[in-house]
Amino acid sequence: MSQKTAVNAPQEQPFRLNYKRTFLIGFAFFGILLLWQVYDSWCPTFLTDLFTKAIYHGEEGHQEDVQYLVGVMMALDNLAALIMLPIFGHLSDKTHTKIGKRMPYILVGTFVCVVAFPFIPLFFYFNNLAGTIAMMAIVVFFAMMYRNPAVSLMPDMTPKPLRSKANGIINIMGYIGGAFATVVGIVFVLSEYLGTKKNADGTLAAHTWQYHNIWAIEAPFLIASVLMLISALVLFFNIKENKIEEEMAPEMARGERYSEAATKITEDAPLSKSNRIMLWLILIAEFFWFMADNGIGTFMGNYTIYYLAASSRSNMMNTIVGGVGSVIGFALGGIIASKIGRKWTLVSGLSLTLAGYLLWTILNFTVLKGAAGSGSFPFVLYLIWFIKGFGMSLVHVNSYPMVVELCSNHKIGRFTGYYYAASMAAQTITPCLLGLLLLHPKFNFGYLPVYALACLTVSFVVFLFVKNVRSTKTSFKKGLESMDAED
């Protein structure tokens, strides 16, 4: 029977996304982004402060001089992730236990992170650089044990045509976790704790972190640990991997017929040449968009504090605005992809983000030039971050499903590892590269949008060569029928 006949057969039932289960799986991503938002918001500034004290004995004006060290430390975290994510993905594919193949890694990784995470600010508070770095390393290693298997749960239990929509829900859950972490940071006034202050003569005053209450920085890490533990427990008690895998087997097999791979996927055969080229193009494009996104993400806090001399509370609000744009994009990304295809939805997201970076670049050297050192955070940056958040959410919601589209259901962990290897390779290189560039006297934080624009342009051009594969029209349940939680 031909594919066309099979697809149009009267007995073929519409695909239906199990929203309840997808939201529950989303608790895994909630814990992941909650941890990383707290980690990325605080650790670069912790390291900047500690390296400045260690090398320049706390003398102000040397923050940019230590950024290459901050970049190296943040890159080493990502280098470990680059190695460990594919390993844990492949191991979880081969694991078989009574609680499933992903759950053992999720539970062990979460437990160790929950215990170790609050020690990062504790060592910082006592000015212990080695202890701070050691705790960061432990958290990163066990978060990698947790991350790949947790992300793999969605495609494990979702037919291929539904994965963009499901990935949108998963990412919304994750961004709720990230936004919650940002709000917690604002509540505990990070800006007052680590912000710059000016003396009467206009020079920057020394940081006074040692005079503040330790709970101002400890509380966000403790809260993140508690919520991570709760999210893992919700996942464990509600998602029975083995049972769901058995129930979903016929639907997963049916979803293979609608795969948007260049050629048909077979269980044990190696990738075809066309599928391999498609995979490499997606991963290369992904590498460069993460070069852009992580580059400015890592240093945006320092851009706010040391370039604009503004309160870090402004950067946290900016993160929330970007998160709102992201949530809207995550909600719409799967719907848009069902209309115009994943490739062109992703191209649209890259185009919007490119427009945002171009606007930022132009304004940074014209209208916003006077904002440097002014102590104010330009309102237009909120608009740019909203555009960026919406655009990149269209990218993220479709890129991961495009990668796991190219594998069988028994290799999802391995291909998830490929996806994260590309992103982590970028996140390993980009902090080091930007840190080194910042050593040049003519390259300061004001050049962040130029860097991001260049990287994203390369990504855009590469992705245009990805083959646009649209499967035969897929039918989905609509309206109230689509909200049915039963399989």
TORKOL-4160 file (C-alpha; in steps of 0.2 Angstrom, whole numbers, padded with zeros to 4 digits, m for minus):
487
<pt num="1" X="0000" Y="0000" Z="0000"/>
<pt num="2" X="0007" Y="0017" Z="m0005"/>
<pt num="3" X="0010" Y="0031" Z="0008"/>
<pt num="4" X="m0003" Y="0041" Z="0000"/>
<pt num="5" X="m0016" Y="0028" Z="0001"/>
<pt num="6" X="m0012" Y="0024" Z="0019"/>
<pt num="7" X="m0013" Y="0042" Z="0024"/>
<pt num="8" X="m0030" Y="0045" Z="0016"/>
<pt num="9" X="m0037" Y="0029" Z="0022"/>
<pt num="10" X="m0054" Y="0031" Z="0030"/>
<pt num="11" X="m0049" Y="0022" Z="0046"/>
<pt num="12" X="m0034" Y="0033" Z="0049"/>
<pt num="13" X="m0038" Y="0043" Z="0065"/>
<pt num="14" X="m0032" Y="0061" Z="0067"/>
<pt num="15" X="m0017" Y="0064" Z="0078"/>
<pt num="16" X="m0020" Y="0070" Z="0096"/>
<pt num="17" X="m0008" Y="0078" Z="0108"/>
<pt num="18" X="m0010" Y="0072" Z="0126"/>
<pt num="19" X="m0009" Y="0089" Z="0134"/>
<pt num="20" X="m0010" Y="0083" Z="0152"/>
<pt num="21" X="0005" Y="0072" Z="0149"/>
<pt num="22" X="0015" Y="0085" Z="0139"/>
<pt num="23" X="0013" Y="0098" Z="0153"/>
<pt num="24" X="0019" Y="0085" Z="0166"/>
<pt num="25" X="0034" Y="0081" Z="0156"/>
<pt num="26" X="0037" Y="0099" Z="0155"/>
<pt num="27" X="0041" Y="0099" Z="0174"/>
<pt num="28" X="0058" Y="0092" Z="0169"/>
<pt num="29" X="0061" Y="0107" Z="0158"/>
<pt num="30" X="0055" Y="0118" Z="0171"/>
<pt num="31" X="0068" Y="0112" Z="0183"/>
<pt num="32" X="0082" Y="0113" Z="0170"/>
<pt num="33" X="0079" Y="0131" Z="0165"/>
<pt num="34" X="0075" Y="0136" Z="0183"/>
<pt num="35" X="0093" Y="0130" Z="0188"/>
<pt num="36" X="0101" Y="0138" Z="0172"/>
<pt num="37" X="0093" Y="0155" Z="0174"/>
<pt num="38" X="0099" Y="0156" Z="0192"/>
<pt num="39" X="0116" Y="0149" Z="0187"/>
<pt num="40" X="0118" Y="0161" Z="0172"/>
<pt num="41" X="0111" Y="0176" Z="0181"/>
<pt num="42" X="0123" Y="0175" Z="0196"/>
<pt num="43" X="0139" Y="0165" Z="0192"/>
<pt num="44" X="0147" Y="0177" Z="0179"/>
<pt num="45" X="0145" Y="0191" Z="0191"/>
<pt num="46" X="0151" Y="0181" Z="0206"/>
<pt num="47" X="0167" Y="0176" Z="0195"/>
<pt num="48" X="0170" Y="0194" Z="0190"/>
<pt num="49" X="0170" Y="0199" Z="0208"/>
<pt num="50" X="0181" Y="0185" Z="0214"/>
<pt num="51" X="0193" Y="0186" Z="0200"/>
<pt num="52" X="0195" Y="0205" Z="0202"/>
<pt num="53" X="0198" Y="0203" Z="0220"/>
<pt num="54" X="0211" Y="0189" Z="0217"/>
<pt num="55" X="0221" Y="0197" Z="0204"/>
<pt num="56" X="0218" Y="0216" Z="0207"/>
<pt num="57" X="0214" Y="0215" Z="0225"/>
<pt num="58" X="0197" Y="0222" Z="0222"/>
<pt num="59" X="0203" Y="0238" Z="0213"/>
<pt num="60" X="0189" Y="0245" Z="0203"/>
<pt num="61" X="0190" Y="0248" Z="0184"/>
<pt num="62" X="0197" Y="0230" Z="0180"/>
<pt num="63" X="0181" Y="0221" Z="0177"/>
<pt num="64" X="0183" Y="0220" Z="0159"/>
<pt num="65" X="0201" Y="0214" Z="0161"/>
<pt num="66" X="0195" Y="0198" Z="0170"/>
<pt num="67" X="0181" Y="0194" Z="0157"/>
<pt num="68" X="0192" Y="0182" Z="0148"/>
<pt num="69" X="0194" Y="0172" Z="0164"/>
<pt num="70" X="0175" Y="0173" Z="0167"/>
<pt num="71" X="0173" Y="0167" Z="0149"/>
<pt num="72" X="0185" Y="0153" Z="0151"/>
<pt num="73" X="0176" Y="0147" Z="0167"/>
<pt num="74" X="0159" Y="0148" Z="0159"/>
<pt num="75" X="0166" Y="0139" Z="0144"/>
<pt num="76" X="0173" Y="0125" Z="0154"/>
<pt num="77" X="0156" Y="0121" Z="0161"/>
<pt num="78" X="0149" Y="0120" Z="0143"/>
<pt num="79" X="0164" Y="0109" Z="0137"/>
<pt num="80" X="0160" Y="0097" Z="0151"/>
<pt num="81" X="0142" Y="0097" Z="0144"/>
<pt num="82" X="0148" Y="0095" Z="0126"/>
<pt num="83" X="0156" Y="0078" Z="0132"/>
<pt num="84" X="0143" Y="0072" Z="0144"/>
<pt num="85" X="0127" Y="0076" Z="0136"/>
<pt num="86" X="0129" Y="0064" Z="0121"/>
<pt num="87" X="0136" Y="0051" Z="0133"/>
<pt num="88" X="0121" Y="0051" Z="0145"/>
<pt num="89" X="0109" Y="0052" Z="0130"/>
<pt num="90" X="0117" Y="0036" Z="0122"/>
<pt num="91" X="0117" Y="0027" Z="0139"/>
<pt num="92" X="0099" Y="0031" Z="0143"/>
<pt num="93" X="0094" Y="0024" Z="0126"/>
<pt num="94" X="0102" Y="0007" Z="0131"/>
<pt num="95" X="0096" Y="0008" Z="0149"/>
<pt num="96" X="0081" Y="m0003" Z="0155"/>
<pt num="97" X="0074" Y="m0003" Z="0173"/>
<pt num="98" X="0058" Y="m0005" Z="0182"/>
<pt num="99" X="0056" Y="0014" Z="0182"/>
<pt num="100" X="0061" Y="0017" Z="0164"/>
<pt num="101" X="0076" Y="0022" Z="0154"/>
<pt num="102" X="0077" Y="0040" Z="0157"/>
<pt num="103" X="0071" Y="0041" Z="0175"/>
<pt num="104" X="0086" Y="0034" Z="0184"/>
<pt num="105" X="0097" Y="0048" Z="0177"/>
<pt num="106" X="0084" Y="0061" Z="0180"/>
<pt num="107" X="0083" Y="0057" Z="0199"/>
<pt num="108" X="0101" Y="0055" Z="0202"/>
<pt num="109" X="0106" Y="0071" Z="0193"/>
<pt num="110" X="0092" Y="0081" Z="0202"/>
<pt num="111" X="0097" Y="0075" Z="0219"/>
<pt num="112" X="0115" Y="0079" Z="0218"/>
<pt num="113" X="0111" Y="0096" Z="0210"/>
<pt num="114" X="0099" Y="0100" Z="0224"/>
<pt num="115" X="0112" Y="0097" Z="0237"/>
<pt num="116" X="0126" Y="0106" Z="0228"/>
<pt num="117" X="0118" Y="0121" Z="0221"/>
<pt num="118" X="0116" Y="0132" Z="0237"/>
<pt num="119" X="0135" Y="0130" Z="0240"/>
<pt num="120" X="0139" Y="0141" Z="0226"/>
<pt num="121" X="0134" Y="0157" Z="0234"/>
<pt num="122" X="0140" Y="0151" Z="0251"/>
<pt num="123" X="0158" Y="0149" Z="0244"/>
<pt num="124" X="0156" Y="0166" Z="0235"/>
<pt num="125" X="0151" Y="0175" Z="0251"/>
<pt num="126" X="0166" Y="0168" Z="0260"/>
<pt num="127" X="0177" Y="0174" Z="0246"/>
<pt num="128" X="0182" Y="0156" Z="0241"/>
<pt num="129" X="0186" Y="0156" Z="0223"/>
<pt num="130" X="0191" Y="0138" Z="0222"/>
<pt num="131" X="0176" Y="0132" Z="0232"/>
<pt num="132" X="0164" Y="0142" Z="0221"/>
<pt num="133" X="0172" Y="0134" Z="0205"/>
<pt num="134" X="0171" Y="0117" Z="0212"/>
<pt num="135" X="0153" Y="0118" Z="0216"/>
<pt num="136" X="0149" Y="0125" Z="0199"/>
<pt num="137" X="0158" Y="0110" Z="0191"/>
<pt num="138" X="0148" Y="0097" Z="0202"/>
<pt num="139" X="0132" Y="0106" Z="0197"/>
<pt num="140" X="0136" Y="0106" Z="0179"/>
<pt num="141" X="0141" Y="0088" Z="0178"/>
<pt num="142" X="0125" Y="0081" Z="0187"/>
<pt num="143" X="0114" Y="0093" Z="0178"/>
<pt num="144" X="0120" Y="0085" Z="0162"/>
<pt num="145" X="0116" Y="0068" Z="0168"/>
<pt num="146" X="0098" Y="0075" Z="0171"/>
<pt num="147" X="0096" Y="0086" Z="0156"/>
<pt num="148" X="0097" Y="0075" Z="0140"/>
<pt num="149" X="0086" Y="0061" Z="0147"/>
<pt num="150" X="0073" Y="0074" Z="0153"/>
<pt num="151" X="0072" Y="0082" Z="0136"/>
<pt num="152" X="0071" Y="0065" Z="0128"/>
<pt num="153" X="0055" Y="0061" Z="0137"/>
<pt num="154" X="0045" Y="0072" Z="0125"/>
<pt num="155" X="0049" Y="0063" Z="0109"/>
<pt num="156" X="0049" Y="0046" Z="0118"/>
<pt num="157" X="0031" Y="0049" Z="0120"/>
<pt num="158" X="0025" Y="0060" Z="0106"/>
<pt num="159" X="0023" Y="0055" Z="0088"/>
<pt num="160" X="0033" Y="0065" Z="0075"/>
<pt num="161" X="0020" Y="0076" Z="0068"/>
<pt num="162" X="0015" Y="0082" Z="0085"/>
<pt num="163" X="0033" Y="0086" Z="0092"/>
<pt num="164" X="0033" Y="0105" Z="0087"/>
<pt num="165" X="0017" Y="0108" Z="0097"/>
<pt num="166" X="0023" Y="0097" Z="0111"/>
<pt num="167" X="0040" Y="0106" Z="0111"/>
<pt num="168" X="0031" Y="0123" Z="0113"/>
<pt num="169" X="0022" Y="0117" Z="0128"/>
<pt num="170" X="0038" Y="0110" Z="0136"/>
<pt num="171" X="0048" Y="0126" Z="0132"/>
<pt num="172" X="0034" Y="0137" Z="0140"/>
<pt num="173" X="0035" Y="0126" Z="0156"/>
<pt num="174" X="0054" Y="0129" Z="0155"/>
<pt num="175" X="0052" Y="0148" Z="0153"/>
<pt num="176" X="0040" Y="0148" Z="0168"/>
<pt num="177" X="0055" Y="0141" Z="0178"/>
<pt num="178" X="0067" Y="0154" Z="0171"/>
<pt num="179" X="0055" Y="0168" Z="0174"/>
<pt num="180" X="0052" Y="0163" Z="0191"/>
<pt num="181" X="0071" Y="0162" Z="0195"/>
<pt num="182" X="0072" Y="0180" Z="0188"/>
<pt num="183" X="0058" Y="0186" Z="0199"/>
<pt num="184" X="0066" Y="0178" Z="0214"/>
<pt num="185" X="0082" Y="0187" Z="0209"/>
<pt num="186" X="0073" Y="0204" Z="0209"/>
<pt num="187" X="0064" Y="0201" Z="0225"/>
<pt num="188" X="0081" Y="0198" Z="0234"/>
<pt num="189" X="0088" Y="0214" Z="0226"/>
<pt num="190" X="0103" Y="0207" Z="0216"/>
<pt num="191" X="0105" Y="0225" Z="0210"/>
<pt num="192" X="0108" Y="0232" Z="0227"/>
<pt num="193" X="0119" Y="0217" Z="0232"/>
<pt num="194" X="0131" Y="0217" Z="0217"/>
<pt num="195" X="0127" Y="0233" Z="0208"/>
<pt num="196" X="0140" Y="0247" Z="0205"/>
<pt num="197" X="0139" Y="0263" Z="0215"/>
<pt num="198" X="0148" Y="0280" Z="0211"/>
<pt num="199" X="0158" Y="0290" Z="0223"/>
<pt num="200" X="0156" Y="0309" Z="0224"/>
<pt num="201" X="0169" Y="0312" Z="0211"/>
<pt num="202" X="0160" Y="0301" Z="0199"/>
<pt num="203" X="0172" Y="0286" Z="0200"/>
<pt num="204" X="0165" Y="0269" Z="0203"/>
<pt num="205" X="0165" Y="0264" Z="0222"/>
<pt num="206" X="0171" Y="0247" Z="0228"/>
<pt num="207" X="0159" Y="0233" Z="0229"/>
<pt num="208" X="0152" Y="0230" Z="0247"/>
<pt num="209" X="0146" Y="0213" Z="0245"/>
<pt num="210" X="0154" Y="0207" Z="0262"/>
<pt num="211" X="0143" Y="0219" Z="0272"/>
<pt num="212" X="0126" Y="0212" Z="0265"/>
<pt num="213" X="0116" Y="0198" Z="0272"/>
<pt num="214" X="0121" Y="0181" Z="0265"/>
<pt num="215" X="0102" Y="0177" Z="0262"/>
<pt num="216" X="0101" Y="0190" Z="0248"/>
<pt num="217" X="0111" Y="0178" Z="0237"/>
<pt num="218" X="0108" Y="0161" Z="0245"/>
<pt num="219" X="0089" Y="0162" Z="0244"/>
<pt num="220" X="0087" Y="0161" Z="0225"/>
<pt num="221" X="0098" Y="0146" Z="0225"/>
<pt num="222" X="0089" Y="0137" Z="0239"/>
<pt num="223" X="0072" Y="0141" Z="0231"/>
<pt num="224" X="0078" Y="0134" Z="0215"/>
<pt num="225" X="0084" Y="0118" Z="0223"/>
<pt num="226" X="0068" Y="0115" Z="0232"/>
<pt num="227" X="0058" Y="0118" Z="0216"/>
<pt num="228" X="0069" Y="0107" Z="0206"/>
<pt num="229" X="0066" Y="0093" Z="0219"/>
<pt num="230" X="0047" Y="0096" Z="0218"/>
<pt num="231" X="0048" Y="0095" Z="0199"/>
<pt num="232" X="0057" Y="0079" Z="0198"/>
<pt num="233" X="0045" Y="0071" Z="0211"/>
<pt num="234" X="0030" Y="0077" Z="0200"/>
<pt num="235" X="0038" Y="0069" Z="0185"/>
<pt num="236" X="0042" Y="0053" Z="0194"/>
<pt num="237" X="0025" Y="0050" Z="0202"/>
<pt num="238" X="0015" Y="0054" Z="0186"/>
<pt num="239" X="0026" Y="0048" Z="0171"/>
<pt num="240" X="0027" Y="0029" Z="0171"/>
<pt num="241" X="0039" Y="0027" Z="0156"/>
<pt num="242" X="0037" Y="0008" Z="0153"/>
<pt num="243" X="0018" Y="0009" Z="0153"/>
<pt num="244" X="0017" Y="0024" Z="0142"/>
<pt num="245" X="0030" Y="0017" Z="0130"/>
<pt num="246" X="0020" Y="0001" Z="0128"/>
<pt num="247" X="0003" Y="0010" Z="0126"/>
<pt num="248" X="0010" Y="0023" Z="0113"/>
<pt num="249" X="0019" Y="0010" Z="0102"/>
<pt num="250" X="0006" Y="0009" Z="0088"/>
<pt num="251" X="0004" Y="0028" Z="0088"/>
<pt num="252" X="0023" Y="0031" Z="0087"/>
<pt num="253" X="0024" Y="0019" Z="0073"/>
<pt num="254" X="0010" Y="0028" Z="0064"/>
<pt num="255" X="0019" Y="0044" Z="0066"/>
<pt num="256" X="0034" Y="0038" Z="0057"/>
<pt num="257" X="0024" Y="0038" Z="0041"/>
<pt num="258" X="0023" Y="0057" Z="0042"/>
<pt num="259" X="0041" Y="0060" Z="0046"/>
<pt num="260" X="0049" Y="0076" Z="0038"/>
<pt num="261" X="0066" Y="0067" Z="0035"/>
<pt num="262" X="0073" Y="0068" Z="0017"/>
<pt num="263" X="0072" Y="0049" Z="0016"/>
<pt num="264" X="0063" Y="0036" Z="0025"/>
<pt num="265" X="0070" Y="0031" Z="0042"/>
<pt num="266" X="0074" Y="0013" Z="0046"/>
<pt num="267" X="0077" Y="0006" Z="0063"/>
<pt num="268" X="0095" Y="m0001" Z="0062"/>
<pt num="269" X="0101" Y="0006" Z="0046"/>
<pt num="270" X="0114" Y="0021" Z="0046"/>
<pt num="271" X="0108" Y="0038" Z="0040"/>
<pt num="272" X="0106" Y="0040" Z="0022"/>
<pt num="273" X="0117" Y="0053" Z="0013"/>
<pt num="274" X="0103" Y="0066" Z="0011"/>
<pt num="275" X="0097" Y="0064" Z="0029"/>
<pt num="276" X="0115" Y="0066" Z="0035"/>
<pt num="277" X="0118" Y="0082" Z="0025"/>
<pt num="278" X="0101" Y="0088" Z="0032"/>
<pt num="279" X="0107" Y="0084" Z="0050"/>
<pt num="280" X="0124" Y="0093" Z="0048"/>
<pt num="281" X="0116" Y="0108" Z="0041"/>
<pt num="282" X="0104" Y="0110" Z="0055"/>
<pt num="283" X="0118" Y="0107" Z="0068"/>
<pt num="284" X="0130" Y="0120" Z="0060"/>
<pt num="285" X="0116" Y="0133" Z="0059"/>
<pt num="286" X="0111" Y="0129" Z="0077"/>
<pt num="287" X="0130" Y="0131" Z="0082"/>
<pt num="288" X="0130" Y="0149" Z="0075"/>
<pt num="289" X="0113" Y="0154" Z="0082"/>
<pt num="290" X="0119" Y="0148" Z="0100"/>
<pt num="291" X="0136" Y="0157" Z="0097"/>
<pt num="292" X="0125" Y="0173" Z="0095"/>
<pt num="293" X="0112" Y="0170" Z="0108"/>
<pt num="294" X="0123" Y="0163" Z="0122"/>
<pt num="295" X="0137" Y="0176" Z="0119"/>
<pt num="296" X="0125" Y="0191" Z="0123"/>
<pt num="297" X="0116" Y="0180" Z="0136"/>
<pt num="298" X="0132" Y="0177" Z="0146"/>
<pt num="299" X="0138" Y="0195" Z="0146"/>
<pt num="300" X="0122" Y="0205" Z="0146"/>
<pt num="301" X="0122" Y="0207" Z="0165"/>
<pt num="302" X="0140" Y="0214" Z="0164"/>
<pt num="303" X="0134" Y="0225" Z="0149"/>
<pt num="304" X="0121" Y="0232" Z="0160"/>
<pt num="305" X="0132" Y="0234" Z="0175"/>
<pt num="306" X="0149" Y="0239" Z="0168"/>
<pt num="307" X="0144" Y="0247" Z="0151"/>
<pt num="308" X="0128" Y="0256" Z="0155"/>
<pt num="309" X="0132" Y="0257" Z="0174"/>
<pt num="310" X="0114" Y="0253" Z="0176"/>
<pt num="311" X="0105" Y="0242" Z="0190"/>
<pt num="312" X="0106" Y="0224" Z="0186"/>
<pt num="313" X="0087" Y="0224" Z="0191"/>
<pt num="314" X="0085" Y="0232" Z="0173"/>
<pt num="315" X="0093" Y="0217" Z="0165"/>
<pt num="316" X="0082" Y="0205" Z="0175"/>
<pt num="317" X="0067" Y="0215" Z="0169"/>
<pt num="318" X="0074" Y="0214" Z="0152"/>
<pt num="319" X="0075" Y="0195" Z="0154"/>
<pt num="320" X="0057" Y="0194" Z="0159"/>
<pt num="321" X="0051" Y="0204" Z="0144"/>
<pt num="322" X="0061" Y="0193" Z="0132"/>
<pt num="323" X="0053" Y="0178" Z="0141"/>
<pt num="324" X="0036" Y="0185" Z="0138"/>
<pt num="325" X="0040" Y="0186" Z="0119"/>
<pt num="326" X="0047" Y="0168" Z="0120"/>
<pt num="327" X="0031" Y="0161" Z="0128"/>
<pt num="328" X="0021" Y="0169" Z="0115"/>
<pt num="329" X="0032" Y="0161" Z="0101"/>
<pt num="330" X="0032" Y="0144" Z="0110"/>
<pt num="331" X="0013" Y="0144" Z="0110"/>
<pt num="332" X="0012" Y="0149" Z="0092"/>
<pt num="333" X="0027" Y="0140" Z="0085"/>
<pt num="334" X="0020" Y="0123" Z="0082"/>
<pt num="335" X="0004" Y="0130" Z="0075"/>
<pt num="336" X="0014" Y="0141" Z="0062"/>
<pt num="337" X="0024" Y="0126" Z="0058"/>
<pt num="338" X="0009" Y="0115" Z="0054"/>
<pt num="339" X="0004" Y="0129" Z="0041"/>
<pt num="340" X="0020" Y="0133" Z="0033"/>
<pt num="341" X="0032" Y="0120" Z="0038"/>
<pt num="342" X="0046" Y="0119" Z="0051"/>
<pt num="343" X="0059" Y="0126" Z="0040"/>
<pt num="344" X="0051" Y="0142" Z="0035"/>
<pt num="345" X="0044" Y="0145" Z="0053"/>
<pt num="346" X="0062" Y="0143" Z="0059"/>
<pt num="347" X="0068" Y="0155" Z="0045"/>
<pt num="348" X="0055" Y="0168" Z="0050"/>
<pt num="349" X="0062" Y="0167" Z="0068"/>
<pt num="350" X="0080" Y="0169" Z="0063"/>
<pt num="351" X="0074" Y="0184" Z="0052"/>
<pt num="352" X="0065" Y="0193" Z="0066"/>
<pt num="353" X="0080" Y="0190" Z="0078"/>
<pt num="354" X="0092" Y="0197" Z="0065"/>
<pt num="355" X="0081" Y="0212" Z="0063"/>
<pt num="356" X="0082" Y="0215" Z="0082"/>
<pt num="357" X="0101" Y="0213" Z="0082"/>
<pt num="358" X="0103" Y="0225" Z="0067"/>
<pt num="359" X="0092" Y="0238" Z="0076"/>
<pt num="360" X="0102" Y="0236" Z="0092"/>
<pt num="361" X="0118" Y="0238" Z="0082"/>
<pt num="362" X="0113" Y="0254" Z="0073"/>
<pt num="363" X="0106" Y="0262" Z="0089"/>
<pt num="364" X="0121" Y="0257" Z="0100"/>
<pt num="365" X="0132" Y="0268" Z="0089"/>
<pt num="366" X="0120" Y="0282" Z="0086"/>
<pt num="367" X="0106" Y="0286" Z="0098"/>
<pt num="368" X="0112" Y="0274" Z="0112"/>
<pt num="369" X="0130" Y="0280" Z="0111"/>
<pt num="370" X="0127" Y="0292" Z="0125"/>
<pt num="371" X="0119" Y="0279" Z="0136"/>
<pt num="372" X="0136" Y="0271" Z="0140"/>
<pt num="373" X="0140" Y="0275" Z="0158"/>
<pt num="374" X="0124" Y="0285" Z="0161"/>
<pt num="375" X="0117" Y="0273" Z="0174"/>
<pt num="376" X="0101" Y="0271" Z="0163"/>
<pt num="377" X="0094" Y="0256" Z="0154"/>
<pt num="378" X="0087" Y="0262" Z="0137"/>
<pt num="379" X="0068" Y="0257" Z="0135"/>
<pt num="380" X="0072" Y="0252" Z="0117"/>
<pt num="381" X="0082" Y="0237" Z="0123"/>
<pt num="382" X="0066" Y="0230" Z="0131"/>
<pt num="383" X="0058" Y="0230" Z="0113"/>
<pt num="384" X="0073" Y="0222" Z="0105"/>
<pt num="385" X="0073" Y="0208" Z="0119"/>
<pt num="386" X="0054" Y="0205" Z="0116"/>
<pt num="387" X="0058" Y="0203" Z="0097"/>
<pt num="388" X="0073" Y="0192" Z="0100"/>
<pt num="389" X="0063" Y="0181" Z="0113"/>
<pt num="390" X="0049" Y="0179" Z="0100"/>
<pt num="391" X="0060" Y="0175" Z="0085"/>
<pt num="392" X="0072" Y="0163" Z="0094"/>
<pt num="393" X="0057" Y="0154" Z="0102"/>
<pt num="394" X="0051" Y="0150" Z="0084"/>
<pt num="395" X="0068" Y="0143" Z="0081"/>
<pt num="396" X="0070" Y="0133" Z="0097"/>
<pt num="397" X="0052" Y="0125" Z="0096"/>
<pt num="398" X="0056" Y="0118" Z="0079"/>
<pt num="399" X="0074" Y="0114" Z="0078"/>
<pt num="400" X="0075" Y="0100" Z="0091"/>
<pt num="401" X="0060" Y="0091" Z="0083"/>
<pt num="402" X="0069" Y="0093" Z="0066"/>
<pt num="403" X="0084" Y="0084" Z="0073"/>
<pt num="404" X="0075" Y="0069" Z="0081"/>
<pt num="405" X="0064" Y="0068" Z="0066"/>
<pt num="406" X="0080" Y="0060" Z="0058"/>
<pt num="407" X="0081" Y="0045" Z="0069"/>
<pt num="408" X="0071" Y="0030" Z="0075"/>
<pt num="409" X="0062" Y="0030" Z="0092"/>
<pt num="410" X="0076" Y="0020" Z="0099"/>
<pt num="411" X="0090" Y="0033" Z="0095"/>
<pt num="412" X="0081" Y="0048" Z="0102"/>
<pt num="413" X="0094" Y="0050" Z="0117"/>
<pt num="414" X="0108" Y="0049" Z="0105"/>
<pt num="415" X="0101" Y="0062" Z="0093"/>
<pt num="416" X="0096" Y="0073" Z="0107"/>
<pt num="417" X="0115" Y="0072" Z="0112"/>
<pt num="418" X="0119" Y="0078" Z="0094"/>
<pt num="419" X="0108" Y="0093" Z="0096"/>
<pt num="420" X="0115" Y="0098" Z="0113"/>
<pt num="421" X="0133" Y="0094" Z="0107"/>
<pt num="422" X="0131" Y="0108" Z="0094"/>
<pt num="423" X="0123" Y="0120" Z="0106"/>
<pt num="424" X="0136" Y="0116" Z="0120"/>
<pt num="425" X="0151" Y="0118" Z="0107"/>
<pt num="426" X="0145" Y="0135" Z="0104"/>
<pt num="427" X="0142" Y="0139" Z="0122"/>
<pt num="428" X="0160" Y="0133" Z="0125"/>
<pt num="429" X="0168" Y="0144" Z="0112"/>
<pt num="430" X="0158" Y="0160" Z="0113"/>
<pt num="431" X="0162" Y="0165" Z="0131"/>
<pt num="432" X="0180" Y="0163" Z="0128"/>
<pt num="433" X="0180" Y="0172" Z="0111"/>
<pt num="434" X="0170" Y="0186" Z="0118"/>
<pt num="435" X="0181" Y="0187" Z="0133"/>
<pt num="436" X="0197" Y="0188" Z="0123"/>
<pt num="437" X="0189" Y="0201" Z="0111"/>
<pt num="438" X="0185" Y="0211" Z="0127"/>
<pt num="439" X="0204" Y="0212" Z="0131"/>
<pt num="440" X="0206" Y="0223" Z="0115"/>
<pt num="441" X="0206" Y="0241" Z="0120"/>
<pt num="442" X="0194" Y="0246" Z="0106"/>
<pt num="443" X="0182" Y="0231" Z="0109"/>
<pt num="444" X="0170" Y="0234" Z="0124"/>
<pt num="445" X="0153" Y="0228" Z="0129"/>
<pt num="446" X="0145" Y="0240" Z="0117"/>
<pt num="447" X="0150" Y="0228" Z="0103"/>
<pt num="448" X="0140" Y="0214" Z="0109"/>
<pt num="449" X="0126" Y="0217" Z="0096"/>
<pt num="450" X="0139" Y="0217" Z="0082"/>
<pt num="451" X="0145" Y="0200" Z="0087"/>
<pt num="452" X="0128" Y="0193" Z="0089"/>
<pt num="453" X="0123" Y="0200" Z="0072"/>
<pt num="454" X="0138" Y="0192" Z="0063"/>
<pt num="455" X="0135" Y="0175" Z="0071"/>
<pt num="456" X="0117" Y="0175" Z="0067"/>
<pt num="457" X="0119" Y="0180" Z="0049"/>
<pt num="458" X="0130" Y="0165" Z="0046"/>
<pt num="459" X="0117" Y="0154" Z="0054"/>
<pt num="460" X="0104" Y="0161" Z="0043"/>
<pt num="461" X="0113" Y="0158" Z="0027"/>
<pt num="462" X="0118" Y="0140" Z="0032"/>
<pt num="463" X="0100" Y="0135" Z="0037"/>
<pt num="464" X="0093" Y="0141" Z="0020"/>
<pt num="465" X="0102" Y="0126" Z="0012"/>
<pt num="466" X="0092" Y="0114" Z="0024"/>
<pt num="467" X="0080" Y="0104" Z="0013"/>
<pt num="468" X="0062" Y="0109" Z="0015"/>
<pt num="469" X="0052" Y="0092" Z="0018"/>
<pt num="470" X="0034" Y="0093" Z="0020"/>
<pt num="471" X="0025" Y="0076" Z="0024"/>
<pt num="472" X="0008" Y="0072" Z="0017"/>
<pt num="473" X="m0005" Y="0083" Z="0025"/>
<pt num="474" X="m0007" Y="0077" Z="0043"/>
<pt num="475" X="m0024" Y="0078" Z="0051"/>
<pt num="476" X="m0025" Y="0083" Z="0069"/>
<pt num="477" X="m0040" Y="0084" Z="0081"/>
<pt num="478" X="m0046" Y="0101" Z="0084"/>
<pt num="479" X="m0056" Y="0111" Z="0097"/>
<pt num="480" X="m0061" Y="0102" Z="0113"/>
<pt num="481" X="m0056" Y="0085" Z="0105"/>
<pt num="482" X="m0038" Y="0090" Z="0105"/>
<pt num="483" X="m0039" Y="0094" Z="0124"/>
<pt num="484" X="m0043" Y="0076" Z="0128"/>
<pt num="485" X="m0030" Y="0069" Z="0140"/>
<pt num="486" X="m0033" Y="0051" Z="0136"/>
<pt num="487" X="m0023" Y="0041" Z="0123"/>
